[in-house]
């Protein structure tokens, strides 16, 4: 159990770090004729990204229609959620890009992502496509591989999350009722109940919460246990904001019980930093956490990275 109360950090990064992306998205929306947003299918860490993304949308007045990738239509201006999905291990963002090319979108943007591989696909992208990279190696890869597309750097959008604002959105009977209605409609009611029971059962040991990946990004020197890999306990398409807001809030409530987070789960580390915890990060299988740390977290005194 945490031995001392912590206060959420207003922001890990200064507001100026988001101005370029915010300005670009405003211009993108102003050019749009059918603005849509495609969520990233993922775990509870992706819920944290999604909540940070919608807070940015609120700030700049974006109200895109939420659709599945298969519903992106001709002439649309499509936004794909941030994450780590455009790598060889995952197919969803690549499918989104192929869908955009096949139907003839007006424009498409992939929000801050780690990008690896997919060389042939990246080479097919033209000037209608913008790839926003959340680490500098991804930016270098896209600049040299997706030569006709536009590229830019911006931080992982979970780093922009205002924890207090998220907690207020999830407080009270009205948002909770909306959550129940939406997850019942989506067929996620039992899954969410299991998630709630699971997160309430998680307790740190001597103030430390240690979580290592047990999926395709796991590393042999830090073998994870699937029963203790917290983010993987909830998977969703996140087609509704109230769902990912509650999942993100539950994840933060779980992290709040600890004083120290030791992990190679990027968004457990980010959640810990947002809550003012001490965080020790280890790398995943292909260098994602090292690269995001070097690009965005190195200046945060609470966060350290073990080079091993």
N, C-alpha and C positions, 0 to 999 in steps of 0.2 A: 504494500500500500504506500502511496506517495506520502512522504513525511512533511511536505510543505506545500502550501498553495502556490500556484503559479498564475501569472496573468498573461493572457494571450498577447503576442506581439502585434502591434498595429500593422506592421509590414516588415518582412525580412529585407525587402528591397525598396529603395526610394521610389516615389510615384513617377519620377521622370523616366525610370526604366521601362514603363509601360506606354509612354506617350507615342512612340513610333507605331507600335501595333495598333493602339486605339485610333490614331489618325488614319492609318491604312484601312482599318475596318470601316470607319465612317465613309471614306471615299468609295470603298468596295460596295457598301450598302446603297450609296447614292447612285451608283451606276446600275444597280440591280433592277431587274424587272420581276423576277420571281425568286425572292431570297429564301433559302432554306438551309437548315442546319441538320447535319447527320451526326448523331452521337456515336461515340466509340464504344463498341461492345467490350466490356471489361469487368474488373473486380472493384472492390471497395476503394482502392487507390484511384481508379478512374472516376469514381463518384466525387472524390476530392477535386480532381481536375475540372470536372463538369460544373461543380458548384462555383469554383473560381471563375470559370468561363462566363457563366450567366451573370455573375456580379459585374464583370467587365461589360457585358452586353447592356446591363441596366445603366451603367455609368454613361455609356455613349448612345443610349436610346435605340439599340437594336432589338427588333422583335421578329426574328426569323421563324418560319414555319418549321416545326420539327418533323423530319421524315426519316424512314429507313433508306439505306443506300439504294435499294431496288426501286424506290419511288422518285428518285431524281429524274427530272424530265428535260426534254429539249428546251433550250433557251434559259434554263435556270441559272441562278448564281448561287453556288453551293459552298457551304462551309463544313469542313470535316473537323470533328473535335480533336483536341490535342491528346498526346499519349506516346506510347512506344510501339505502335502497331505496324509501322512501315519498316519492318525488318523481316528476314527470311522465316522467322518462327511464326508469324501471324499473317493471315490473308485479308483481313477486313478492309484496311485502308487501301490496299492494292486493288481490291474489288471495286471500291468506291471510285478510284481514279479510272479504272477501265470502264465503269458504267458512265462516268462523265464523258469520256471520249466517244463511247459508242452512241450515246443519245445526242451529242452535240450541245453541251452546256455553253452558256455565254462566258462564264468564268467559274473557277473553282479554287479554293484555298484550303490547305491543310494546316490547321493551327499547330502551335509548337510541338514538335515531334522529334524523337530520336529516329534517324533514318539510316538504314544500312541495306546493302544488297539491292535487289530489284533493278539491276542495271538496265536491262532491256526496256522495262516499263518507264523508268525515268527518262531514258533517251527518246521516248515517244511523246513526252509532254511538250506542249507548245506554249506560246506566250499567254494563253488563257489561264494557265496554272501557276499558282504561287505556293511554294513550299516554305513554311516557317519552321526553322530548326531551333531546338532548345539547347543545343550544344554546338561548339565550334567544329568538331570533327564531322558532324552531320552536315553543317553548312558547307564545309570544304568538299565533302562528297557530292552534295547536290549541285554545287557550283560547277564542278568539273564533269558531272555525269548528266544532269538535266540542263543542258546548255541553253535550250530554247525557253525553258520555264524561268519564272522569276523566283528568287530566293531571298530570304532575310532571316535574321536572328531575333528571337525573343525568348524570354524565360518560360519555363513550365508554368502554366496558368494556375496550378495549385499554390504557387508561391504568392499569388495575388489575393488569395482568399482572406476575407475579413471574417474571422471566427465569430466575433460578437454578432455581426449581422446575420450570419448563418444560424446561430443559436436562436436569435429572435424570430427568424422565419419559421422555425420548427416548434415554437412555443405556443401552447394553447390548443383548444379543442378544434378550432376550424382547420388549421393545417393538418392535424392528426386525422380528422375525419376525411379530408381530401386524400391523404396518403392511403387510408384503408380502401377507399373507393377505387383509387387508381391501381393499387397492387392487386386487388381482387379482379379488376377488369383485365389486367395484364397476366393474370395467373401466377402472381408472385407472392400471394398471401402467406402460404406455408413456408416458403423460402425465407421471407422476411421474419416470420416468427422464430424460425431456427436461428437466423442471424442475430436477433435480439437476445435470445437465450445464450447463444455462444459468446457474444461480446460481453455480456454481464458476468460470464463465468471466468473470463480472462483476468488473471491477477499477476502483477510483477513479483519477482523473487528478490527480496531485500532491496526493493526500490527499482530494480532493473527489469525491463521488458526486453527479452532477446527473441528475435524472430528472423529466421533465415528461410530463403525461398526453397520450395519443394516442387518446382515446376520445371519447364524447359530452360529457364534462365538460372537454375541452381548451379552451384559449384561444388566440386567434390570435397574441398577442404572445409566447407561449412554446410554439411548436409542438413537440409531442413526436414521438418516433420509436417506432413500435410494437415494433421489435426491441429497444429499450432501456427500454421501459415495464415495469419489473420485476414489479409485482404482477399484470399482465395475463398473465404467462407461465403462470399456473396458475389454472384455474377449476374449481370443484367445488360440489356440493350440500352437502358436509361433513356427511354423515349419520353419520359415525363419528369419535369424538374423536381416535383415534390419527392419523388422516389430517391433520386441521387442526393438531394439535400438531407433527407433523414439518414441515409446510409453514411454520408460523410459526417454528419453530426455524431452518429453512433461510434464511428471509427475514432473521432476526436475524444469522445467520452472515455473510450477504452484506453487511449494513450494518456489521458489525464491522470490515470491512477499511478503512473510511473514517474520516477525522477530522471531515469536514464533510459535511452532507447539504443539498443545495439542491433543492427539489422543490415541486410542487403536488399531490403524492400525500400525503394526510393521514397514512396509516398508515406510510409511509416516514419521515415526520417524527416520528411517535410512537415508532416503533422506534428511531430515532436518539436521541431524548431518553431512552428507557429504557436505552440503552447508554452514556449519558453523552457523546454526541457533540454538537457544535454544529450547530444546525439553522436553516436559513433557509427559511421557508415563503412561497410565493406562492399566490394564490387560484385556485380552479377557476372554472368558467363561471358559477356562480350564488351565490357567496358562502359556500359551506359551510365552507371552511377558515378564512376570516376569523372566522366566527361561532363555530366550535369553539375557535379561538385565544383570542378574547375571553372565552369562557365557561370555558375550562379550562386554557389553556397560557400565558396572559399572565404569570403569576407565576413561570414557569420560566425561570431566567436563561440556560439553554442555547438557548432557542428564541426566534427573532425572526420577525416577520411584515413582509413588504415591502408597504406600502400602495400603491405605484406611483401 
